[in-house]
Amino acid sequence: MIKKSIVWATCALFFQFQSQVIGQDSLTVEVMKSSAYLFNIENGQFNGAGAAMLETAIANAHVTMVGNSLNSKLDLDFANALFSVLNSNKYNKMILEIGGISGPIINKLIQKPEIVKELNQLNKQYGWQRNGSKMTPIPNLSYKGSAELIKNAAENKWSLFAVGIESWASYKMLVDELFVRLPKKEQKASLELYKNVLTFLEDSYQAVAAINLENLALFMATLQNSKLFISFLDRMEAYAGNQELIYHFRKSLDYWGYYAEGNAYAKNNISIRESSVRLAKSLKATSIDFEKDKFFIKMGITHLSKGIAPNGFYGVGSMMTEMAKYHGNHSSLSIGVIPRYYEIDGTLKDHLVESDLYFMGLFKEIIPLGKKEEWLLLDLRSFNEKHIYGGSIVSERLRRLISAYDLIVIPKTDRKAIINQ
């Protein structure tokens, strides 16, 4: 009799709970529209309701992070419009996803008067094409928009920090950088080896029939199995001034080897760890003062989520969010830029319907908010308290998204960025 009472009581509680859940509000796209604001960018300036909210959020933060996707023209338009807002709010540090050898190269170039032209020359000297795809030595600085961003930073005396992995398309540039750092006597002794390695790399790039994983795997295997190439790296490493650069070179080889193999965990482990460790070293070396220094960070979107990233690691976004709190309880702002509509070869595409961007699954529930003709800003900050802690029904994917980013920007119809050449 007691057992039957317990069973009936349990059933009653279950149905009571179920009826309560059914009665709860669900956090849907329709509900989220109340926190979505439209804006536009005209002549490099923001305007509209979304722009006012964005500018206020930036003014109240010490760290503003923009997670982007590569090859987007509008992503760069957004970053350049954002720069004037950041600069007027006394931001003075820029952190970009570029390699540990490319970083010093760029910091040399920004001392010159015409940085856009210098980056153009870099693309011409080391870039190459295959089946319509242009490969450049520093992918995140390949475009006219990114060159303008670097120009703005240089003209306004911002400091530039590089955190990223060297591209596999950069190796001829890296070999040149290693060689010019040698003392003159060692350059003379290594000249023949240096020339042979450049010829070997040129031949290896020429052998890449198309830009795909299969050909990348063949390219990486060719380098890793080349006694000539390995002996060059070993010889360059013998000079103390090159040892840190060789470290970054080898990390790049490891990363792209894992990438070609499809070993996502190993490649992401290298990328996340190297970015975080290098940023920490740079901040320490430059004696950063969080009371007066304000940071703009532009990296791939998976790096800049708060807390654990979609790839399962704690990245730069998590690190800088916590550092801002630690140094005087300053606020950080994490912005994800998510494409919906884009034009390719005159045809309108929709990421909601078809997408080869691996991270798009996390944003699938909010992508329908995107507009063809206007930019959209979605403020996620209000949903944490109102919906997650307020008892609404929230999917696990949307719950993760709300905890990972403060604002989401969905550009209007996008297109591929223009190479600076």
C-alpha positions in Angstrom: 0.0 0.0 0.0 2.8 2.4 0.9 4.6 1.5 -2.4 1.5 2.3 -4.4 1.2 5.7 -2.6 4.8 6.5 -3.5 4.2 5.6 -7.2 1.0 7.7 -7.4 2.8 10.7 -5.7 5.7 10.4 -8.1 3.4 10.4 -11.1 1.5 13.4 -9.7 4.7 15.3 -9.3 5.8 14.4 -12.9 2.5 15.6 -14.5 2.6 18.7 -12.4 6.1 19.5 -13.5 5.2 18.7 -17.1 2.2 21.0 -17.0 4.4 23.8 -15.6 7.0 23.3 -18.4 4.3 23.4 -21.1 3.0 26.6 -19.6 6.5 28.3 -19.6 7.6 30.7 -22.4 10.1 29.4 -24.9 13.0 31.6 -26.0 12.4 31.7 -29.7 13.5 33.8 -32.7 10.2 35.7 -32.3 11.0 36.5 -28.6 14.5 37.5 -29.5 13.3 40.1 -32.0 12.6 42.4 -29.1 16.4 42.7 -28.5 17.3 43.0 -32.2 18.3 46.5 -33.6 18.9 47.5 -37.2 21.8 49.7 -38.3 23.9 50.5 -41.4 27.4 51.7 -42.2 27.6 54.7 -44.5 30.9 56.4 -45.5 32.7 54.4 -42.7 30.3 55.6 -40.0 27.6 53.7 -38.0 24.0 55.0 -38.0 20.7 53.6 -36.6 19.4 52.2 -33.4 21.8 49.3 -33.4 24.7 51.7 -33.9 23.8 53.8 -30.8 23.7 50.6 -28.6 27.0 49.3 -30.0 28.8 52.6 -29.4 27.5 52.8 -25.8 28.6 49.2 -25.1 32.1 50.0 -26.5 32.4 53.1 -24.4 31.7 51.1 -21.2 34.2 48.4 -21.9 38.0 48.1 -21.5 38.3 45.1 -23.9 36.3 44.8 -27.1 36.5 41.6 -29.0 35.2 40.9 -32.5 35.1 37.3 -33.6 35.0 37.2 -37.4 35.1 34.8 -40.4 37.8 35.2 -43.0 37.3 36.5 -46.6 34.3 38.8 -45.6 34.3 42.3 -47.1 31.6 43.5 -44.6 33.4 42.1 -41.7 36.3 44.4 -42.6 33.9 47.3 -43.2 32.6 46.7 -39.7 36.1 46.6 -38.2 37.1 49.9 -39.9 33.9 51.7 -38.8 34.4 50.3 -35.3 38.0 51.7 -35.2 36.9 55.3 -35.1 34.5 54.5 -32.2 37.3 52.6 -30.4 39.8 55.4 -31.0 37.5 58.1 -29.7 37.1 56.0 -26.5 40.9 55.9 -26.0 41.5 52.3 -27.1 45.2 51.9 -27.9 46.0 48.2 -28.3 45.1 45.9 -31.2 45.5 42.1 -31.0 45.3 40.3 -34.3 45.4 36.7 -35.4 48.7 36.7 -37.2 51.8 34.5 -36.7 54.8 34.9 -34.4 57.1 35.7 -37.3 54.7 37.8 -39.3 54.0 39.9 -36.2 57.5 41.5 -36.1 57.5 41.9 -39.9 54.2 43.9 -39.6 55.5 45.9 -36.7 58.5 46.9 -38.8 56.2 47.9 -41.8 53.9 50.1 -39.7 56.9 52.4 -39.0 56.9 53.2 -42.7 54.7 56.0 -44.2 52.7 53.9 -46.7 51.7 50.7 -44.9 48.9 49.9 -47.4 51.5 49.9 -50.3 53.9 47.8 -48.2 51.3 45.1 -47.6 50.4 45.2 -51.3 54.1 44.5 -52.1 54.2 41.7 -49.6 51.2 40.1 -51.3 52.8 40.5 -54.7 56.2 39.2 -53.6 55.0 36.1 -51.8 51.5 35.5 -53.1 50.5 32.8 -55.6 47.4 31.7 -57.3 45.7 28.4 -57.9 42.4 27.9 -59.7 41.3 31.4 -59.0 42.3 31.3 -55.3 44.9 33.8 -54.2 47.2 32.6 -51.5 49.0 35.3 -49.5 51.6 35.0 -46.8 49.5 36.7 -44.0 45.8 35.8 -44.7 44.3 38.1 -42.1 46.1 41.1 -43.7 45.6 40.1 -47.3 42.7 42.5 -48.1 42.3 46.2 -48.7 40.1 46.5 -45.7 42.6 44.9 -43.4 45.4 47.1 -44.8 43.3 50.2 -44.0 42.7 48.9 -40.4 46.5 48.5 -39.9 47.0 52.0 -41.4 44.5 53.5 -39.0 46.3 51.8 -36.1 49.7 53.0 -37.2 48.5 56.6 -37.7 46.9 56.7 -34.3 50.0 55.2 -32.5 48.3 52.0 -31.4 50.4 49.1 -30.3 50.0 45.9 -32.3 50.1 42.4 -30.8 50.3 39.2 -33.0 48.7 36.0 -31.7 48.2 33.2 -34.3 49.7 30.4 -36.4 51.7 31.1 -39.5 50.0 30.2 -42.7 51.3 27.3 -44.8 51.4 29.8 -47.7 53.9 32.0 -45.8 57.0 29.8 -45.8 59.0 31.6 -48.5 58.6 34.8 -46.6 59.6 33.1 -43.3 62.7 31.6 -44.9 63.7 35.1 -46.1 63.1 36.5 -42.6 65.3 33.8 -41.0 68.1 34.4 -43.5 68.2 38.3 -43.2 68.5 38.0 -39.4 71.8 36.0 -39.7 75.1 37.8 -39.2 76.8 38.7 -42.5 79.4 36.0 -42.1 76.7 33.3 -41.5 74.7 34.6 -44.4 77.6 34.0 -46.7 78.2 30.5 -45.4 74.5 29.6 -45.7 73.8 31.3 -49.0 73.7 28.2 -51.2 71.5 26.3 -48.7 69.1 29.3 -48.5 68.8 29.5 -52.3 68.2 25.8 -52.6 65.4 25.9 -50.0 63.7 28.8 -51.8 63.8 26.8 -55.0 62.5 23.7 -53.2 59.6 25.7 -51.7 58.7 27.3 -55.1 58.6 23.8 -56.7 56.5 22.4 -53.8 54.0 25.2 -54.1 53.8 24.7 -57.9 53.0 21.1 -57.3 49.8 22.0 -55.4 47.2 21.3 -58.1 44.3 22.7 -56.1 43.6 24.2 -52.7 42.1 21.2 -50.7 43.0 19.0 -47.8 44.4 16.2 -50.0 46.9 18.6 -51.7 47.7 20.3 -48.4 48.6 16.8 -46.9 50.9 16.1 -49.8 52.6 19.5 -49.5 53.1 19.1 -45.7 54.5 15.6 -46.2 56.9 16.9 -48.8 58.3 19.4 -46.4 58.4 17.1 -43.4 60.3 14.5 -45.4 62.8 16.8 -47.0 66.3 16.6 -45.6 67.2 19.9 -47.3 64.3 21.7 -45.7 64.9 20.2 -42.2 68.6 20.9 -42.4 67.9 24.6 -43.2 65.7 24.9 -40.2 68.3 23.3 -38.0 71.0 25.6 -39.3 68.9 28.7 -38.8 68.1 27.6 -35.2 71.8 27.5 -34.4 71.8 31.3 -34.5 70.4 32.5 -31.2 68.5 35.4 -32.8 66.5 33.0 -34.9 65.5 30.4 -32.2 62.1 32.0 -31.3 61.3 32.3 -35.0 62.1 28.7 -35.6 59.9 27.7 -32.7 56.9 29.5 -34.5 57.9 27.9 -37.8 57.8 24.4 -36.3 54.5 25.1 -34.6 53.1 26.1 -38.0 54.3 22.9 -39.6 52.7 20.8 -36.8 49.4 22.8 -37.0 49.0 22.4 -40.8 50.1 18.8 -40.6 47.3 18.0 -38.1 44.9 20.2 -40.1 45.6 18.2 -43.3 45.2 14.9 -41.4 41.8 16.0 -40.0 43.1 15.9 -36.4 40.9 18.8 -35.1 41.8 18.3 -31.5 45.6 18.4 -32.0 45.4 21.5 -34.4 43.1 23.4 -32.1 45.2 22.5 -29.0 48.2 24.1 -30.8 46.3 27.2 -32.0 44.5 28.0 -28.7 47.5 27.3 -26.5 49.9 29.3 -28.7 47.6 32.3 -28.9 47.0 32.5 -25.1 50.6 31.9 -24.1 51.9 34.5 -26.6 49.4 37.1 -25.6 50.3 36.6 -21.9 54.0 37.0 -22.7 53.3 40.1 -24.8 51.2 41.8 -22.1 53.8 41.0 -19.5 56.7 42.2 -21.7 55.1 45.6 -22.4 54.0 46.3 -18.8 50.3 46.7 -19.7 48.3 48.9 -17.4 44.7 47.9 -17.4 43.7 51.2 -15.9 44.8 53.2 -19.0 45.2 50.6 -21.8 42.2 49.5 -23.7 42.1 46.5 -26.1 40.6 45.8 -29.5 40.9 42.1 -30.4 40.0 40.7 -33.8 40.3 37.0 -34.3 38.4 34.0 -35.5 35.0 33.7 -33.8 35.7 30.5 -32.0 38.7 32.1 -30.2 36.7 35.0 -28.6 33.8 33.4 -26.8 33.6 33.9 -23.1 34.1 30.7 -21.2 34.7 27.4 -23.1 34.7 27.9 -26.9 32.7 25.8 -29.3 35.9 23.8 -30.1 36.1 22.7 -26.4 39.0 25.0 -25.3 39.3 28.1 -23.2 40.7 30.7 -25.6 41.8 34.3 -25.8 38.2 35.5 -25.3 37.9 33.7 -22.0 41.4 34.8 -20.9 40.8 38.5 -21.6 37.3 38.5 -20.1 38.8 37.2 -16.8 41.8 39.5 -17.0 39.6 42.6 -17.4 37.7 41.5 -14.2 40.9 40.8 -12.3 42.5 44.2 -13.1 40.0 46.6 -11.5 36.8 44.7 -12.4 36.7 46.3 -15.9 34.1 45.0 -18.3 34.8 43.2 -21.6 32.6 43.0 -24.7 32.5 39.9 -26.9 30.9 40.5 -30.3 30.3 37.7 -32.8 30.0 38.6 -36.5 27.8 36.0 -38.2 27.0 36.0 -41.9 23.7 35.0 -43.3 23.3 36.2 -46.9 26.2 36.4 -49.3 26.7 36.9 -53.0 29.0 34.7 -55.0 29.4 34.9 -58.8 26.2 37.0 -58.9 24.1 34.5 -57.1 22.6 35.1 -53.7 23.3 32.4 -51.1 21.9 31.8 -47.6 24.0 30.3 -44.8 20.8 29.2 -43.1 20.2 26.9 -46.1 23.7 25.9 -47.1 27.0 26.6 -45.3 30.5 25.1 -45.3 31.4 27.2 -42.2 32.0 24.6 -39.4 31.0 26.9 -36.6 27.6 27.9 -38.0 25.7 25.2 -36.1 26.0 27.2 -32.8 24.2 30.2 -34.4 21.6 28.3 -36.4 18.7 29.5 -34.1 19.5 33.2 -34.5 20.6 33.4 -38.2 16.9 33.8 -39.3 17.1 37.3 -37.9 19.5 38.4 -40.6 18.4 40.9 -43.3 19.4 41.2 -46.9 19.6 45.0 -47.0 20.3 46.0 -43.4 22.8 45.1 -40.6 21.4 43.7 -37.4 22.6 43.9 -33.8 21.3 41.3 -31.3 21.9 42.1 -27.7 22.3 38.8 -25.8 23.1 40.4 -22.5 19.4 40.7 -21.4 18.6 37.0 -22.0 20.8 35.6 -19.3 18.8 36.9 -16.4 15.4 37.2 -18.1 15.2 33.9 -19.8 17.9 31.4 -18.5 17.4 32.4 -14.8 13.8 33.4 -15.4 12.6 29.9 -16.1 12.0 30.0 -19.8 12.5 26.9 -22.0 15.9 27.5 -23.7 17.6 25.0 -26.0 21.1 23.9 -25.0 22.6 25.4 -28.1 21.0 28.8 -27.4 22.0 28.6 -23.8 25.6 28.1 -24.8 25.4 31.0 -27.3 24.0 33.4 -24.7 26.8 32.6 -22.2 29.5 32.9 -24.9 28.8 36.3 -26.5 27.4 39.7 -25.5 26.4 41.0 -28.9 25.8 39.3 -32.3 26.2 41.3 -35.5 24.6 39.8 -38.7 25.7 41.9 -41.7 23.5 42.6 -44.7 24.3 40.7 -47.9 28.0 40.1 -47.9 30.6 39.3 -50.5 34.3 38.2 -50.7 36.8 40.7 -49.5 39.1 42.4 -52.1 42.7 41.3 -52.1 45.2 44.2 -51.6 47.2 43.7 -54.8 
